[in-house]
Amino acid sequence: MGKTRTLTGVLLAVTTLTVAGCSGGGGAAGGTAAAPADPGAVSGEIKVLTHRTDLVQNGTMKRYAEEFNKTHPKVKVSFEGITDYEGEVKIRMNTKAYGDVLMIPAVVAKNDYPKFFAPLGSKEELSRLYRFSDKTEVAGKVYGIAQFGTANGFVHNKALWRRAGVTQWPRTPAEFTAALEKVRDKTGAVPYYTNFKDGWPLVQWTSNVGSVTCDAKATDKLSGPVSPWKEGGELRTVDTLLHDIVKRGLSEKDPTTTNWETSKGLLAKGDVGAMMLGSWAITQMQGAAKDAGGSPDDIGFLPFPAQKDGKFCATLVSDYQQAVSIHSGNKPAARAWIDWFTGKSGYSDKEGAVPTLKAAPMPATLKDFVDNDVTFVERSEAQTGPVNAIDNAAELGLNKPDYRQKLIDIARGAQKGSLQDYFADLDKRWDEAAKTAGS
């Protein structure tokens, strides 16, 4: 998981973690994890749980710890890379032994954060410094600080698109499908790759909510019987584009045989034109292009094909949030690590990601967006809890691939039904669920 994908853009999961034999954070295990007044004086041993197994195995995390120790010499940091991070950490959190610093698993319901994590400060305080602080805010306190963020869009092979005669960013869904048709007709490449089989890349489409209307609160506005797939709704616009791409034969012939690892090489070599992904994927595709004997400069990033007042918008969403276990015996050291890793390590820049620090510049991977005045819209997470409750009750899964896999199957004729009927069913299920959950 760690070397190929991130959690970015996925709505907080809607399943509540059942805790057996856990104190729920009471008693001596409680307390805050405020930023230490004198980082150099902080001492203790901490364990950091991470999904980035690749960085643990190749020694990168150890090198980060060595840099950290130059300013925090009394803190000893160890790392545990976990391949099935979500599954294993979920089990561990039924105990008190789940490290000192960890990435908040998606399975933990937002309102339960105070049971498992130490508060890091007030929303008012941390929101001045960091992006995405509202994602982990409960009752005015923040329980996690993002590793980094990502912009949403289409990673594409610019060299291939130029060969097809497409040099301008598509401004509408119709222009986007027209561009894909040129890629197909003039190059013979597969214009778009769904990654249907792996599934998780289909969730990235949800992160475009907010990009279509340039509305930071677009996801919050789903918290009610609002028929999200009605005419004019952002999810209708987003999912119609995916449907039309498949319907018009602009994606791979058999989506059940797709492979994420293979897809990186296909796009890098120009055998595939584009994929919907977060900007975190740009550096991976550039690396694949270099490995294939091509140029990293061939890899580009496109905003969702919609404009408001003549400008494109791109949502900014949080990746995994770093938290301090409420059971940690070394909370000051754990907090010192999070502050340093977020603000001083250079991690987000190396990953080509959006920095959590508001004062930091956008990464080079988003230079085209910056140069072309794409508006970055930081997605509000204020109503994540109610939205997830509705999504769970409706059994749709905005943060799961299933409903878009069905959308693709309808588009390619593998399942019966029409797009309009499917949208009507989704709206009905959403609105009915909203009457009893999350509203």
Solvent accessible surface area in square Angstrom, and as a share of the most:
residue,aa,sasa,rsa
1,M,60,0.27
2,G,3,0.02
3,K,130,0.55
4,T,13,0.08
5,R,47,0.17
6,T,9,0.05
7,L,16,0.08
8,T,0,0.00
9,G,1,0.01
10,V,20,0.12
11,L,3,0.01
12,L,10,0.05
13,A,21,0.16
14,V,21,0.12
15,T,70,0.41
16,T,81,0.47
17,L,12,0.06
18,T,111,0.64
19,V,49,0.28
20,A,70,0.54
21,G,83,0.80
22,C,25,0.15
23,S,60,0.39
24,G,31,0.30
25,G,9,0.09
26,G,42,0.40
27,G,75,0.72
28,A,114,0.88
29,A,22,0.17
30,G,20,0.19
31,G,48,0.46
32,T,85,0.49
33,A,1,0.01
34,A,62,0.48
35,A,54,0.42
36,P,28,0.18
37,A,114,0.88
38,D,85,0.44
39,P,57,0.36
40,G,29,0.28
41,A,57,0.44
42,V,14,0.08
43,S,65,0.42
44,G,22,0.22
45,E,116,0.52
46,I,4,0.02
47,K,85,0.36
48,V,3,0.01
49,L,0,0.00
50,T,5,0.03
51,H,2,0.01
52,R,20,0.07
53,T,18,0.10
54,D,26,0.13
55,L,17,0.09
56,V,46,0.26
57,Q,148,0.66
58,N,89,0.46
59,G,19,0.18
60,T,26,0.15
61,M,10,0.04
62,K,134,0.57
63,R,133,0.48
64,Y,15,0.06
65,A,9,0.07
66,E,91,0.41
67,E,83,0.37
68,F,0,0.00
69,N,49,0.25
70,K,147,0.62
71,T,78,0.46
72,H,12,0.05
73,P,89,0.56
74,K,121,0.51
75,V,4,0.02
76,K,131,0.56
77,V,19,0.11
78,S,52,0.33
79,F,39,0.16
80,E,46,0.21
81,G,29,0.28
82,I,6,0.03
83,T,97,0.56
84,D,89,0.46
85,Y,0,0.00
86,E,44,0.20
87,G,22,0.21
88,E,66,0.29
89,V,0,0.00
90,K,77,0.33
91,I,118,0.60
92,R,55,0.20
93,M,0,0.00
94,N,42,0.21
95,T,67,0.39
96,K,111,0.47
97,A,76,0.59
98,Y,0,0.00
99,G,19,0.18
100,D,22,0.11
101,V,0,0.00
102,L,0,0.00
103,M,7,0.03
104,I,7,0.04
105,P,0,0.00
106,A,11,0.09
107,V,20,0.12
108,V,0,0.00
109,A,23,0.18
110,K,20,0.08
111,N,113,0.58
112,D,20,0.10
113,Y,1,0.00
114,P,49,0.31
115,K,94,0.40
116,F,1,0.00
117,F,0,0.00
118,A,0,0.00
119,P,18,0.11
120,L,3,0.02
121,G,20,0.19
122,S,47,0.30
123,K,79,0.33
124,E,130,0.58
125,E,73,0.33
126,L,1,0.01
127,S,32,0.21
128,R,162,0.59
129,L,94,0.47
130,Y,18,0.07
131,R,32,0.12
132,F,5,0.02
133,S,10,0.07
134,D,24,0.12
135,K,5,0.02
136,T,1,0.00
137,E,38,0.17
138,V,23,0.13
139,A,101,0.78
140,G,34,0.32
141,K,98,0.41
142,V,1,0.00
143,Y,11,0.04
144,G,0,0.00
145,I,5,0.03
146,A,1,0.01
147,Q,10,0.05
148,F,2,0.01
149,G,0,0.00
150,T,0,0.00
151,A,0,0.00
152,N,1,0.01
153,G,0,0.00
154,F,0,0.00
155,V,0,0.00
156,H,10,0.04
157,N,5,0.03
158,K,58,0.25
159,A,28,0.22
160,L,2,0.01
161,W,6,0.02
162,R,129,0.47
163,R,156,0.57
164,A,0,0.00
165,G,47,0.46
166,V,18,0.10
167,T,100,0.58
168,Q,144,0.64
169,W,54,0.19
170,P,9,0.06
171,R,129,0.47
172,T,59,0.34
173,P,44,0.28
174,A,72,0.56
175,E,59,0.27
176,F,1,0.00
177,T,3,0.02
178,A,45,0.35
179,A,6,0.04
180,L,0,0.00
181,E,53,0.24
182,K,89,0.38
183,V,0,0.00
184,R,87,0.32
185,D,100,0.52
186,K,131,0.55
187,T,29,0.17
188,G,67,0.65
189,A,13,0.10
190,V,50,0.29
191,P,5,0.03
192,Y,3,0.01
193,Y,16,0.06
194,T,4,0.02
195,N,1,0.01
196,F,20,0.08
197,K,133,0.57
198,D,63,0.32
199,G,1,0.01
200,W,36,0.13
201,P,5,0.03
202,L,0,0.00
203,V,6,0.03
204,Q,6,0.03
205,W,1,0.00
206,T,4,0.03
207,S,0,0.00
208,N,0,0.00
209,V,4,0.02
210,G,1,0.01
211,S,2,0.02
212,V,23,0.13
213,T,54,0.31
214,C,32,0.19
215,D,36,0.19
216,A,37,0.29
217,K,113,0.48
218,A,10,0.08
219,T,5,0.03
220,D,13,0.07
221,K,123,0.52
222,L,18,0.09
223,S,32,0.21
224,G,5,0.05
225,P,79,0.49
226,V,53,0.30
227,S,26,0.17
228,P,6,0.04
229,W,0,0.00
230,K,104,0.44
231,E,139,0.62
232,G,65,0.62
233,G,11,0.10
234,E,21,0.09
235,L,3,0.02
236,R,43,0.16
237,T,37,0.21
238,V,0,0.00
239,D,0,0.00
240,T,41,0.24
241,L,2,0.01
242,L,0,0.00
243,H,17,0.07
244,D,35,0.18
245,I,0,0.00
246,V,14,0.08
247,K,126,0.53
248,R,117,0.43
249,G,46,0.44
250,L,0,0.00
251,S,15,0.10
252,E,20,0.09
253,K,208,0.88
254,D,63,0.32
255,P,4,0.03
256,T,61,0.35
257,T,94,0.54
258,T,4,0.02
259,N,69,0.36
260,W,9,0.03
261,E,89,0.40
262,T,73,0.43
263,S,0,0.00
264,K,26,0.11
265,G,24,0.23
266,L,45,0.22
267,L,0,0.00
268,A,8,0.06
269,K,126,0.53
270,G,9,0.09
271,D,66,0.34
272,V,2,0.01
273,G,0,0.00
274,A,0,0.00
275,M,2,0.01
276,M,3,0.01
277,L,0,0.00
278,G,0,0.00
279,S,0,0.00
280,W,8,0.03
281,A,0,0.00
282,I,3,0.02
283,T,44,0.26
284,Q,44,0.19
285,M,0,0.00
286,Q,48,0.21
287,G,32,0.31
288,A,19,0.15
289,A,1,0.01
290,K,142,0.60
291,D,129,0.67
292,A,50,0.39
293,G,73,0.70
294,G,41,0.39
295,S,43,0.28
296,P,48,0.30
297,D,113,0.58
298,D,35,0.18
299,I,9,0.04
300,G,5,0.05
301,F,6,0.03
302,L,3,0.02
303,P,4,0.02
304,F,2,0.01
305,P,0,0.00
306,A,12,0.10
307,Q,66,0.29
308,K,103,0.44
309,D,136,0.70
310,G,59,0.56
311,K,101,0.43
312,F,18,0.08
313,C,5,0.03
314,A,0,0.00
315,T,0,0.00
316,L,6,0.03
317,V,2,0.01
318,S,3,0.02
319,D,0,0.00
320,Y,2,0.01
321,Q,6,0.03
322,Q,1,0.00
323,A,0,0.00
324,V,0,0.00
325,S,0,0.00
326,I,10,0.05
327,H,30,0.14
328,S,10,0.06
329,G,75,0.72
330,N,46,0.24
331,K,21,0.09
332,P,74,0.47
333,A,0,0.00
334,A,0,0.00
335,R,5,0.02
336,A,3,0.02
337,W,3,0.01
338,I,0,0.00
339,D,36,0.19
340,W,22,0.08
341,F,10,0.04
342,T,16,0.10
343,G,29,0.28
344,K,155,0.66
345,S,12,0.08
346,G,34,0.32
347,Y,5,0.02
348,S,17,0.11
349,D,102,0.53
350,K,135,0.57
351,E,38,0.17
352,G,4,0.04
353,A,1,0.01
354,V,0,0.00
355,P,12,0.07
356,T,2,0.01
357,L,48,0.24
358,K,92,0.39
359,A,103,0.80
360,A,30,0.23
361,P,115,0.72
362,M,46,0.21
363,P,8,0.05
364,A,90,0.69
365,T,26,0.15
366,L,0,0.00
367,K,121,0.51
368,D,57,0.29
369,F,1,0.00
370,V,74,0.43
371,D,83,0.43
372,N,86,0.44
373,D,89,0.46
374,V,8,0.05
375,T,59,0.35
376,F,50,0.21
377,V,11,0.06
378,E,58,0.26
379,R,8,0.03
380,S,16,0.10
381,E,6,0.03
382,A,56,0.44
383,Q,69,0.30
384,T,1,0.01
385,G,24,0.23
386,P,39,0.25
387,V,1,0.00
388,N,10,0.05
389,A,38,0.29
390,I,0,0.00
391,D,2,0.01
392,N,78,0.40
393,A,54,0.42
394,A,9,0.07
395,E,142,0.63
396,L,10,0.05
397,G,7,0.07
398,L,0,0.00
399,N,18,0.09
400,K,94,0.40
401,P,35,0.22
402,D,88,0.46
403,Y,11,0.04
404,R,0,0.00
405,Q,40,0.18
406,K,75,0.32
407,L,1,0.00
408,I,1,0.00
409,D,19,0.10
410,I,13,0.07
411,A,6,0.04
412,R,94,0.34
413,G,61,0.59
414,A,57,0.44
415,Q,74,0.33
416,K,196,0.83
417,G,55,0.53
418,S,48,0.31
419,L,20,0.10
420,Q,101,0.45
421,D,96,0.50
422,Y,11,0.04
423,F,2,0.01
424,A,63,0.49
425,D,55,0.29
426,L,1,0.00
427,D,18,0.10
428,K,124,0.52
429,R,82,0.30
430,W,0,0.00
431,D,27,0.14
432,E,88,0.40
433,A,8,0.06
434,A,0,0.00
435,K,150,0.63
436,T,120,0.70
437,A,20,0.15
438,G,28,0.27
439,S,103,0.66
